[in-house]
Amino acid sequence: MTTDERLDRLEKSVGRYRKAMMGLVLVLVAGVTMAQTRTDVADELRCRKLVVVDAQGKTRASLNVGDRGPALHLFDAKGKSNASLNVGEKGSGLHLFDAKGKPRVSLHTFGGVLELMDAKGEPRAILSVLGDQPGLHLFDAQDELRVSLNTLRNHPGLDLMDTKGRVRASLSVFVDTPELELMNAQGKTLVELGNNDLGGELRVYNKTGEDIATMYADEYGNGVVGAWNRKGKGRTLTPGP
């Protein structure tokens, strides 16, 4: 083998080694770059919708901004929404759903309202603060208001309604004086039970709202009973000597 042939063979070998080294360098650079990509934290992620899936590829959470504002939804393994958090023009709300997708709990910031629903998704209890007046309202299966507890104008009151939502019994405290009223279906007070500085007092009215019977304590601590007809004629009984 001549000297020229040896030199030519050496140059070819060096060329092959050079290409191999360049390839190795490229592989190392690519590995470092990929490692940096996996470990670096982005300062900001911008998108219109973010969806999180489980190991089976089912959607379990979504974050998006719709026409009514931003919303976060959490889904169960069957793809039904179990919870949602949203922000709208009137405030924010949190909603919890049962396994059948029916709403069971809703919390709103507009007015400060907590709603508890039945298996049909109908409100059965509402706790609210409107302005500075808190209230608790209970509904029956026909969506009629049956119980209302509130503090209107700083006067606590409890109202009990019939099946048509009409107030039939009312317990309240005005200033420092408690009072119980029983009403008929037309809203007329039939019985009043209360007290004053002298003692307890009971009044009975007829269906047209006329006072027909009373029982109370007089200034001497004695009991007084009175009964009248609808025209106001009757008598009052007081303890004798």
Backbone as CSV, one residue per row, in Angstrom:
resi,resn,N_x,N_y,N_z,CA_x,CA_y,CA_z,C_x,C_y,C_z
1,MET,0.861,-1.189,0.000,0.000,0.000,0.000,0.893,1.234,0.000
2,THR,0.619,2.123,-0.922,1.452,3.314,-1.050,1.121,4.303,0.042
3,THR,1.999,5.286,0.130,1.782,6.336,1.145,0.516,7.106,0.860
4,ASP,0.226,7.399,-0.416,-0.994,8.155,-0.760,-2.246,7.375,-0.375
5,GLU,-2.216,6.050,-0.567,-3.384,5.241,-0.209,-3.608,5.234,1.304
6,ARG,-2.483,5.202,2.067,-2.627,5.243,3.533,-3.228,6.570,3.988
7,LEU,-2.762,7.668,3.403,-3.290,8.990,3.784,-4.773,9.108,3.451
8,ASP,-5.147,8.587,2.281,-6.559,8.662,1.886,-7.438,7.847,2.840
9,ARG,-6.951,6.699,3.233,-7.713,5.868,4.175,-7.825,6.530,5.537
10,LEU,-6.767,7.175,5.984,-6.773,7.863,7.278,-7.767,9.013,7.277
11,GLU,-7.787,9.774,6.140,-8.719,10.906,6.058,-10.172,10.417,6.131
12,LYS,-10.453,9.281,5.463,-11.816,8.765,5.509,-12.208,8.329,6.928
13,SER,-11.254,7.723,7.646,-11.532,7.290,9.026,-11.802,8.485,9.931
14,VAL,-10.968,9.518,9.777,-11.161,10.733,10.576,-12.518,11.353,10.284
15,GLY,-12.913,11.347,9.002,-14.222,11.894,8.639,-15.362,11.141,9.307
16,ARG,-15.225,9.794,9.355,-16.288,9.003,9.993,-16.357,9.295,11.485
17,TYR,-15.210,9.390,12.136,-15.189,9.714,13.576,-15.781,11.095,13.854
18,ARG,-15.456,12.040,12.940,-15.955,13.405,13.117,-17.482,13.421,13.038
19,LYS,-18.033,12.681,12.060,-19.496,12.626,11.940,-20.132,11.952,13.154
20,ALA,-19.486,10.919,13.650,-20.016,10.229,14.830,-20.025,11.147,16.044
21,MET,-18.945,11.910,16.247,-18.871,12.846,17.365,-19.928,13.930,17.249
22,MET,-20.114,14.438,16.014,-21.138,15.464,15.817,-22.530,14.912,16.149
23,GLY,-22.772,13.671,15.739,-24.065,13.057,16.060,-24.262,12.903,17.550
24,LEU,-23.202,12.498,18.258,-23.290,12.350,19.706,-23.553,13.682,20.382
25,VAL,-22.878,14.731,19.903,-23.090,16.065,20.472,-24.533,16.508,20.280
26,LEU,-25.082,16.255,19.094,-26.472,16.641,18.831,-27.441,15.902,19.747
27,VAL,-27.174,14.611,19.972,-28.033,13.843,20.876,-27.978,14.398,22.291
28,LEU,-26.776,14.735,22.756,-26.632,15.300,24.103,-27.342,16.637,24.228
29,VAL,-27.184,17.480,23.215,-27.845,18.793,23.245,-29.359,18.633,23.271
30,ALA,-29.863,17.700,22.458,-31.306,17.464,22.432,-31.804,16.963,23.779
31,GLY,-31.043,16.078,24.424,-31.448,15.566,25.722,-31.503,16.652,26.770
32,VAL,-30.481,17.516,26.772,-30.464,18.621,27.736,-31.640,19.554,27.502
33,THR,-31.906,19.838,26.231,-33.015,20.739,25.905,-34.345,20.163,26.362
34,MET,-34.572,18.869,26.129,-35.814,18.239,26.555,-35.933,18.226,28.067
35,ALA,-34.838,17.992,28.756,-34.863,17.993,30.217,-35.224,19.368,30.744
36,GLN,-34.658,20.418,30.122,-34.988,21.766,30.546,-36.453,22.076,30.289
37,THR,-36.959,21.585,29.170,-38.364,21.831,28.849,-39.279,21.186,29.875
38,ARG,-38.906,20.005,30.378,-39.742,19.313,31.344,-39.692,19.954,32.714
39,THR,-38.594,20.552,33.089,-38.440,21.062,34.443,-38.721,22.546,34.561
40,ASP,-38.605,23.301,33.479,-38.853,24.735,33.570,-40.334,24.999,33.819
41,VAL,-40.633,26.065,34.561,-42.000,26.469,34.873,-42.340,27.719,34.086
42,ALA,-43.437,27.659,33.344,-43.864,28.827,32.574,-44.461,29.871,33.501
43,ASP,-44.165,31.124,33.233,-44.705,32.205,34.046,-46.188,32.424,33.790
44,GLU,-46.673,32.086,32.619,-48.066,32.368,32.279,-48.566,31.382,31.232
45,LEU,-49.797,30.920,31.431,-50.461,30.038,30.476,-51.759,30.701,30.045
46,ARG,-51.903,30.947,28.752,-53.081,31.642,28.233,-53.863,30.701,27.313
47,CYS,-55.152,30.527,27.635,-56.016,29.689,26.806,-57.467,30.066,27.080
48,ARG,-58.373,29.637,26.204,-59.791,29.916,26.381,-60.471,28.853,27.243
49,LYS,-59.941,27.655,27.222,-60.531,26.571,27.992,-59.450,25.577,28.385
50,LEU,-59.516,25.123,29.629,-58.571,24.133,30.145,-59.365,22.913,30.605
51,VAL,-59.017,21.744,30.090,-59.718,20.504,30.412,-58.735,19.522,31.043
52,VAL,-59.118,18.929,32.172,-58.295,17.938,32.867,-59.005,16.590,32.785
53,VAL,-58.274,15.553,32.351,-58.853,14.218,32.193,-58.174,13.244,33.145
54,ASP,-58.857,12.106,33.398,-58.282,11.076,34.258,-57.498,10.063,33.423
55,ALA,-57.089,8.956,34.052,-56.272,7.953,33.357,-57.017,7.287,32.205
56,GLN,-58.348,7.328,32.236,-59.141,6.735,31.161,-59.517,7.744,30.077
57,GLY,-59.017,8.965,30.221,-59.293,9.988,29.226,-60.620,10.694,29.411
58,LYS,-61.305,10.459,30.534,-62.587,11.108,30.787,-62.372,12.477,31.420
59,THR,-63.176,13.428,31.014,-63.070,14.782,31.554,-63.491,14.794,33.014
60,ARG,-62.641,15.308,33.897,-62.928,15.388,35.330,-62.997,16.815,35.820
61,ALA,-62.408,17.745,35.063,-62.454,19.155,35.450,-62.286,20.018,34.209
62,SER,-62.946,21.163,34.223,-62.803,22.111,33.115,-62.866,23.529,33.657
63,LEU,-62.060,24.374,33.080,-62.016,25.789,33.438,-62.136,26.589,32.156
64,ASN,-63.154,27.417,32.080,-63.362,28.178,30.853,-64.034,29.506,31.164
65,VAL,-64.050,30.368,30.173,-64.737,31.655,30.268,-65.810,31.675,29.189
66,GLY,-67.073,31.673,29.614,-68.185,31.692,28.676,-68.833,33.056,28.591
67,ASP,-70.032,33.089,28.008,-70.752,34.351,27.851,-71.138,34.960,29.195
68,ARG,-71.336,34.114,30.222,-71.753,34.602,31.532,-70.585,34.825,32.481
69,GLY,-69.353,34.528,32.038,-68.191,34.735,32.877,-67.409,33.456,33.093
70,PRO,-66.360,33.510,33.917,-65.532,32.328,34.165,-66.274,31.281,34.988
71,ALA,-65.947,30.001,34.720,-66.603,28.907,35.434,-65.647,27.730,35.574
72,LEU,-65.721,27.085,36.725,-64.954,25.874,37.005,-65.939,24.739,37.252
73,HIS,-65.797,23.637,36.517,-66.692,22.490,36.656,-65.888,21.253,37.046
74,LEU,-66.417,20.485,37.987,-65.815,19.223,38.407,-66.797,18.097,38.096
75,PHE,-66.299,17.022,37.476,-67.154,15.931,37.019,-66.811,14.636,37.743
76,ASP,-67.823,13.750,37.864,-67.569,12.442,38.454,-67.073,11.471,37.382
77,ALA,-66.897,10.203,37.762,-66.358,9.218,36.826,-67.294,8.943,35.654
78,LYS,-68.589,9.294,35.808,-69.560,9.077,34.736,-69.732,10.304,33.843
79,GLY,-68.962,11.343,34.133,-69.025,12.538,33.307,-70.089,13.528,33.710
80,LYS,-70.752,13.311,34.858,-71.781,14.234,35.320,-71.163,15.291,36.222
81,SER,-71.646,16.512,36.072,-71.115,17.620,36.864,-71.510,17.452,38.325
82,ASN,-70.535,17.465,39.210,-70.771,17.336,40.645,-70.641,18.655,41.382
83,ALA,-69.891,19.578,40.821,-69.690,20.872,41.465,-69.303,21.894,40.410
84,SER,-69.732,23.119,40.629,-69.362,24.199,39.717,-69.208,25.493,40.498
85,LEU,-68.262,26.279,40.075,-68.001,27.591,40.661,-67.967,28.592,39.522
86,ASN,-68.795,29.638,39.622,-68.849,30.606,38.529,-68.930,32.020,39.068
87,VAL,-68.592,32.955,38.199,-68.649,34.379,38.524,-69.416,35.075,37.409
88,GLY,-70.504,35.747,37.772,-71.321,36.463,36.801,-71.402,37.940,37.114
89,GLU,-72.291,38.630,36.409,-72.431,40.066,36.598,-72.973,40.410,37.984
90,LYS,-73.816,39.543,38.558,-74.436,39.825,39.848,-73.654,39.257,41.023
91,GLY,-72.571,38.545,40.757,-71.781,37.967,41.832,-71.335,36.563,41.490
92,SER,-70.833,35.865,42.490,-70.320,34.512,42.287,-71.262,33.491,42.913
93,GLY,-71.121,32.233,42.464,-71.973,31.172,42.979,-71.263,29.837,43.002
94,LEU,-71.619,29.025,43.988,-71.101,27.667,44.123,-72.286,26.714,44.099
95,HIS,-72.213,25.674,43.256,-73.327,24.746,43.097,-72.820,23.310,43.245
96,LEU,-73.532,22.520,44.048,-73.189,21.117,44.267,-74.336,20.244,43.772
97,PHE,-73.996,19.153,43.074,-74.992,18.278,42.465,-74.865,16.866,43.028
98,ASP,-75.981,16.101,42.971,-75.926,14.717,43.422,-75.506,13.795,42.276
99,ALA,-75.534,12.478,42.523,-75.073,11.519,41.519,-75.949,11.510,40.272
100,LYS,-77.194,12.015,40.389,-78.101,12.054,39.245,-78.043,13.384,38.499
101,GLY,-77.145,14.264,38.940,-77.005,15.550,38.271,-77.979,16.603,38.747
102,LYS,-78.755,16.313,39.815,-79.709,17.278,40.337,-78.999,18.237,41.293
103,PRO,-79.298,19.543,41.207,-78.682,20.489,42.147,-79.203,20.254,43.556
104,ARG,-78.315,20.223,44.539,-78.699,19.994,45.932,-78.316,21.149,46.829
105,VAL,-77.246,21.859,46.481,-76.798,22.998,47.292,-76.343,24.116,46.363
106,SER,-76.792,25.336,46.643,-76.349,26.507,45.885,-76.026,27.626,46.861
107,LEU,-74.896,28.256,46.635,-74.462,29.375,47.467,-74.199,30.561,46.553
108,HIS,-74.906,31.676,46.795,-74.777,32.862,45.961,-74.309,34.042,46.811
109,THR,-73.542,34.915,46.189,-73.088,36.110,46.899,-73.997,37.299,46.665
110,PHE,-74.860,37.255,45.632,-75.780,38.373,45.435,-76.928,38.226,46.436
111,GLY,-76.856,39.028,47.501,-77.825,38.943,48.576,-77.397,37.998,49.679
112,GLY,-76.395,37.188,49.447,-75.975,36.218,50.447,-77.037,35.157,50.638
113,VAL,-77.124,34.181,49.722,-78.205,33.194,49.715,-77.628,31.781,49.694
114,LEU,-78.129,30.932,50.586,-77.795,29.513,50.605,-79.076,28.728,50.360
115,GLU,-79.100,27.914,49.301,-80.279,27.127,48.955,-79.975,25.641,49.108
116,LEU,-80.912,24.916,49.722,-80.821,23.465,49.851,-82.000,22.861,49.100
117,MET,-81.709,21.946,48.151,-82.737,21.372,47.300,-83.019,19.910,47.643
118,ASP,-84.216,19.437,47.232,-84.571,18.040,47.438,-84.065,17.185,46.275
119,ALA,-84.490,15.907,46.235,-84.014,14.993,45.200,-84.471,15.395,43.804
120,LYS,-85.509,16.237,43.721,-85.994,16.710,42.424,-85.328,18.018,41.990
121,GLY,-84.447,18.527,42.838,-83.782,19.783,42.514,-84.590,21.005,42.872
122,GLU,-85.683,20.827,43.660,-86.531,21.944,44.057,-86.055,22.510,45.392
123,PRO,-86.010,23.846,45.543,-85.574,24.448,46.804,-86.516,24.077,47.947
124,ARG,-85.955,23.628,49.062,-86.747,23.295,50.241,-86.367,24.156,51.428
125,ALA,-85.175,24.710,51.408,-84.734,25.593,52.487,-83.826,26.670,51.902
126,ILE,-84.080,27.918,52.309,-83.285,29.048,51.831,-82.877,29.896,53.032
127,LEU,-81.588,30.095,53.175,-81.042,30.985,54.196,-80.456,32.189,53.473
128,SER,-80.915,33.382,53.833,-80.507,34.559,53.073,-80.278,35.750,53.991
129,VAL,-79.534,36.703,53.465,-79.357,38.002,54.112,-79.564,39.050,53.032
130,LEU,-80.721,39.694,53.024,-81.050,40.718,52.042,-80.899,42.077,52.704
131,GLY,-79.957,42.854,52.204,-79.628,44.093,52.902,-78.963,43.732,54.209
132,ASP,-79.579,44.122,55.322,-79.072,43.718,56.634,-80.109,42.882,57.376
133,GLN,-81.035,42.256,56.621,-82.102,41.472,57.226,-81.915,39.987,56.918
134,PRO,-81.516,39.177,57.914,-81.381,37.734,57.677,-82.737,37.046,57.725
135,GLY,-82.831,35.907,57.036,-84.078,35.160,57.034,-83.862,33.701,56.684
136,LEU,-84.745,32.848,57.206,-84.740,31.422,56.899,-86.128,31.044,56.406
137,HIS,-86.193,30.384,55.241,-87.483,30.055,54.633,-87.498,28.571,54.264
138,LEU,-88.594,27.878,54.648,-88.748,26.454,54.385,-89.955,26.237,53.474
139,PHE,-89.788,25.376,52.458,-90.831,25.133,51.465,-91.255,23.665,51.498
140,ASP,-92.510,23.399,51.084,-92.972,22.022,50.989,-92.690,21.461,49.597
141,ALA,-93.158,20.231,49.345,-92.889,19.582,48.061,-93.588,20.269,46.897
142,GLN,-94.625,21.082,47.185,-95.338,21.817,46.138,-94.775,23.219,45.936
143,ASP,-93.611,23.486,46.517,-92.921,24.769,46.381,-93.674,25.903,47.071
144,GLU,-94.519,25.572,48.056,-95.202,26.592,48.842,-94.380,26.908,50.086
145,LEU,-94.276,28.189,50.400,-93.569,28.613,51.602,-94.389,28.224,52.826
146,ARG,-93.797,27.473,53.760,-94.518,27.000,54.936,-93.993,27.601,56.230
147,VAL,-92.723,27.917,56.277,-92.127,28.484,57.489,-91.201,29.623,57.095
148,SER,-91.316,30.740,57.810,-90.446,31.889,57.548,-89.976,32.466,58.875
149,LEU,-88.674,32.541,59.036,-88.066,33.124,60.234,-87.226,34.305,59.788
150,ASN,-87.516,35.502,60.320,-86.811,36.691,59.854,-86.702,37.715,60.966
151,THR,-85.971,38.777,60.671,-85.806,39.889,61.611,-86.070,41.195,60.880
152,LEU,-87.283,41.366,60.366,-87.625,42.578,59.637,-87.610,43.777,60.575
153,ARG,-86.865,44.795,60.157,-86.748,46.039,60.939,-86.370,45.738,62.392
154,ASN,-85.462,44.773,62.559,-84.933,44.397,63.869,-85.986,43.787,64.785
155,HIS,-87.132,43.385,64.226,-88.165,42.712,65.001,-88.205,41.244,64.574
156,PRO,-87.738,40.313,65.414,-87.749,38.903,65.013,-89.171,38.381,64.902
157,GLY,-89.390,37.533,63.899,-90.715,36.976,63.699,-90.658,35.590,63.088
158,LEU,-91.630,34.762,63.467,-91.765,33.418,62.920,-93.172,33.274,62.366
159,ASP,-93.282,32.969,61.075,-94.578,32.802,60.421,-94.736,31.359,59.970
160,LEU,-95.930,30.790,60.223,-96.269,29.442,59.774,-97.413,29.548,58.774
161,MET,-97.237,28.940,57.585,-98.219,29.051,56.517,-98.946,27.734,56.288
162,ASP,-100.144,27.829,55.656,-100.888,26.633,55.282,-100.423,26.124,53.921
163,THR,-101.139,25.144,53.363,-100.720,24.528,52.106,-100.793,25.482,50.920
164,LYS,-101.488,26.615,51.087,-101.584,27.596,50.011,-100.663,28.798,50.237
165,GLY,-99.789,28.675,51.237,-98.826,29.734,51.493,-99.373,30.908,52.271
166,ARG,-100.552,30.761,52.898,-101.151,31.848,53.670,-100.704,31.755,55.124
167,VAL,-100.365,32.889,55.715,-99.913,32.912,57.104,-101.084,32.558,58.013
168,ARG,-100.910,31.535,58.858,-101.956,31.118,59.787,-101.543,31.300,61.236
169,ALA,-100.246,31.401,61.486,-99.754,31.638,62.841,-98.500,32.493,62.760
170,SER,-98.418,33.469,63.672,-97.281,34.393,63.653,-96.825,34.672,65.077
171,LEU,-95.550,34.443,65.319,-94.942,34.740,66.612,-93.902,35.823,66.395
172,SER,-94.002,36.921,67.131,-93.096,38.047,66.909,-92.792,38.753,68.217
173,VAL,-91.759,39.566,68.169,-91.377,40.395,69.310,-91.181,41.815,68.803
174,PHE,-92.044,42.744,69.243,-91.922,44.151,68.889,-91.333,44.885,70.082
175,VAL,-90.143,45.455,69.867,-89.372,46.072,70.956,-89.128,44.991,72.007
176,ASP,-89.819,45.035,73.152,-89.645,44.016,74.181,-90.943,43.265,74.457
177,THR,-91.893,43.348,73.546,-93.202,42.746,73.775,-93.443,41.585,72.814
178,PRO,-93.548,40.353,73.325,-93.839,39.216,72.447,-95.335,39.134,72.151
179,GLU,-95.660,38.528,71.009,-97.065,38.400,70.623,-97.245,37.181,69.723
180,LEU,-98.344,36.466,69.942,-98.708,35.321,69.118,-100.064,35.594,68.484
181,GLU,-100.146,35.444,67.161,-101.396,35.661,66.434,-101.763,34.407,65.656
182,LEU,-103.075,34.078,65.689,-103.607,32.982,64.890,-104.609,33.570,63.907
183,MET,-104.452,33.247,62.608,-105.289,33.840,61.571,-106.110,32.787,60.841
184,ASN,-107.218,33.250,60.226,-108.006,32.352,59.388,-107.490,32.393,57.954
185,ALA,-108.165,31.672,57.056,-107.705,31.586,55.670,-107.769,32.920,54.949
186,GLN,-108.585,33.848,55.448,-108.701,35.164,54.827,-107.707,36.171,55.394
187,GLY,-106.863,35.733,56.320,-105.856,36.611,56.890,-106.339,37.418,58.080
188,LYS,-107.571,37.165,58.557,-108.098,37.870,59.722,-107.546,37.243,60.999
189,THR,-107.131,38.087,61.934,-106.642,37.597,63.214,-107.815,37.120,64.058
190,LEU,-107.755,35.883,64.549,-108.806,35.315,65.386,-108.415,35.269,66.853
191,VAL,-107.118,35.090,67.117,-106.642,35.001,68.493,-105.340,35.778,68.619
192,GLU,-105.234,36.551,69.699,-103.994,37.262,70.028,-103.594,36.911,71.450
193,LEU,-102.357,36.559,71.628,-101.825,36.268,72.952,-100.576,37.107,73.139
194,GLY,-100.588,37.931,74.199,-99.445,38.804,74.424,-99.336,39.191,75.883
195,ASN,-98.608,40.226,76.145,-98.488,40.709,77.506,-98.230,42.206,77.498
196,ASN,-98.452,42.831,78.637,-98.154,44.245,78.827,-97.527,44.419,80.198
197,ASP,-97.454,45.669,80.655,-96.815,45.921,81.947,-97.592,45.320,83.113
198,LEU,-98.881,45.055,82.924,-99.711,44.525,84.008,-99.711,43.004,84.061
199,GLY,-99.449,42.355,82.929,-99.462,40.898,82.890,-99.845,40.383,81.517
200,GLY,-100.317,39.139,81.492,-100.679,38.524,80.224,-102.033,38.998,79.721
201,GLU,-102.246,38.821,78.398,-103.500,39.259,77.798,-103.868,38.326,76.644
202,LEU,-105.146,37.928,76.615,-105.665,37.073,75.551,-106.885,37.737,74.934
203,ARG,-106.897,37.833,73.596,-108.032,38.419,72.887,-108.508,37.451,71.814
204,VAL,-109.848,37.362,71.704,-110.466,36.498,70.703,-111.350,37.348,69.806
205,TYR,-111.257,37.115,68.488,-112.029,37.880,67.507,-112.911,36.929,66.703
206,ASN,-114.021,37.474,66.175,-114.834,36.666,65.271,-114.268,36.744,63.857
207,LYS,-114.925,36.082,62.905,-114.376,35.988,61.553,-114.332,37.323,60.819
208,THR,-115.085,38.308,61.322,-115.048,39.633,60.694,-114.079,40.578,61.387
209,GLY,-113.334,40.059,62.394,-112.306,40.854,63.042,-112.774,41.664,64.231
210,GLU,-113.986,41.374,64.746,-114.514,42.117,65.896,-114.113,41.438,67.193
211,ASP,-113.731,42.223,68.191,-113.300,41.740,69.493,-114.512,41.193,70.245
212,ILE,-114.504,39.897,70.591,-115.661,39.308,71.271,-115.314,38.709,72.636
213,ALA,-114.047,38.556,72.966,-113.688,38.014,74.273,-112.275,38.442,74.635
214,THR,-112.090,38.732,75.942,-110.762,39.109,76.431,-110.515,38.466,77.788
215,MET,-109.255,38.298,78.083,-108.824,37.837,79.399,-107.482,38.479,79.673
216,TYR,-107.381,39.213,80.800,-106.148,39.927,81.083,-106.043,40.206,82.575
217,ALA,-104.928,40.736,82.998,-104.688,41.102,84.392,-104.838,42.606,84.544
218,ASP,-105.552,43.029,85.612,-105.726,44.468,85.825,-104.571,45.032,86.638
219,GLU,-104.687,46.329,86.983,-103.587,46.995,87.681,-103.386,46.506,89.105
220,TYR,-104.399,45.764,89.647,-104.281,45.242,91.006,-103.802,43.787,91.021
221,GLY,-103.536,43.281,89.852,-103.084,41.897,89.774,-104.215,40.900,89.726
222,ASN,-105.448,41.381,89.511,-106.603,40.501,89.432,-106.893,40.120,87.980
223,GLY,-107.584,39.003,87.813,-107.956,38.579,86.474,-109.260,39.212,86.034
224,VAL,-109.326,39.598,84.770,-110.526,40.200,84.196,-110.904,39.411,82.945
225,VAL,-112.195,39.045,82.865,-112.698,38.294,81.721,-113.874,39.048,81.128
226,GLY,-113.856,39.219,79.819,-114.953,39.922,79.159,-115.421,39.170,77.931
227,ALA,-116.746,39.261,77.680,-117.316,38.620,76.496,-118.411,39.506,75.931
228,TRP,-118.458,39.637,74.593,-119.439,40.500,73.936,-119.959,39.819,72.677
229,ASN,-121.115,40.292,72.244,-121.598,39.808,70.960,-120.979,40.643,69.848
230,ARG,-121.341,40.319,68.608,-120.705,41.007,67.485,-121.079,42.479,67.403
231,LYS,-122.112,42.878,68.174,-122.499,44.286,68.193,-121.868,45.043,69.358
232,GLY,-121.042,44.363,70.120,-120.336,45.014,71.209,-121.053,44.971,72.539
233,LYS,-122.169,44.256,72.623,-122.899,44.161,73.880,-122.456,42.914,74.629
234,GLY,-122.202,43.085,75.948,-121.756,41.974,76.756,-121.428,42.444,78.144
235,ARG,-120.553,41.745,78.812,-120.191,42.109,80.177,-118.759,41.693,80.459
236,THR,-118.225,42.338,81.487,-116.881,42.047,81.954,-116.963,41.537,83.374
237,LEU,-116.289,40.445,83.665,-116.285,39.851,84.990,-114.965,40.144,85.680
238,THR,-115.091,40.619,86.926,-113.911,40.861,87.752,-114.108,40.160,89.083
239,PRO,-113.039,39.857,89.817,-113.185,39.187,91.111,-114.006,40.032,92.081
240,GLY,-114.949,39.395,92.762,-115.780,40.098,93.729,-115.122,40.156,95.089
241,PRO,-115.800,40.805,96.053,-115.260,40.884,97.409,-115.256,39.515,98.084
